[in-house]
Amino acid sequence: MTLLAATRPAPPRAPEPPVPVRRRGPQRPSRWQIYVPLGIYLLFTLVPFYWMVVFAVRPRGSASLLPWPVTTENFETVWNGLGFAVFFQNSLKVGVASLLATTVVALAGGYALARYNFRGKTVFLVAMLCTQFIPGAMMLIPLFETFRTLDLVNSLWSLIIAETVFQLPLSLILLGGFIRNIPVELEEAAWVDGCSRLRGFLVVVLPLLRPGLVAVGSFAFIHSWNNFLFALMFVSEQDKYTIPVGLAFTLGEFGVDFGALAAGGVVAAVPVVLVFAVIQRYLVQGLSAGAVKG
């Protein structure tokens, strides 16, 4: 008995409870990990603009790194001598007209896509997306022939129509997504109160579309303001040039007037910078809201 008791295996021990593992959350990056990359990016972004401003405001023949003494001679040359006053007006007309046309048409099409179900809706959306992969240079010859037939060559209307057509697909998709995120119950409440569909849209939906309209309108304006290819191909008269084409003609045959070229670049950049400074909060809100699927 004593031998059997000695060789009997010991009873199994109860398993110990597992030790909880503390999971460490994502560590917050330090300040230098944030500010150093942002500072480098800001440096590479602002240095070209700084040199453009320096060349524009310093006297001719000066090699100073600082714009002192400051002169407006280059701006007077491009504004009065090279005709940038006319180029600026033409660019402004094309930009504002393209903005209005793109916004109105995209608003109607976006509402139809958001509120109605019709046959071929998916095919239409896919076709709109596919047009974004077509370079504008491929459409120059068909557009030129179309405008020549309609007697619109050497007219600002050719630029307005071309810019509107190329901006419509993206604008339509953005506004459609934005309208889709507005509850339809708000319109139904307006209909119950006696409003028609059009009045309900104008009173209820349109005020809520301000960020989306700002996003679409700003993209249409800036794209038409900066577009060089269409203005170069469809317009050949100097009094119809826009600012990008006018900048190209500041390059001489045997030399380049860097002061005048830089001053023209400042004139071209200032309106775009001012537009972004005013609408930046609406622009981010509009893009984020239009990108969410309702």
Order of alpha helices (4+ residues) and beta strands (2+ residues): alpha-alpha-alpha-alpha-alpha-alpha-alpha-alpha-alpha-alpha-alpha-alpha-alpha
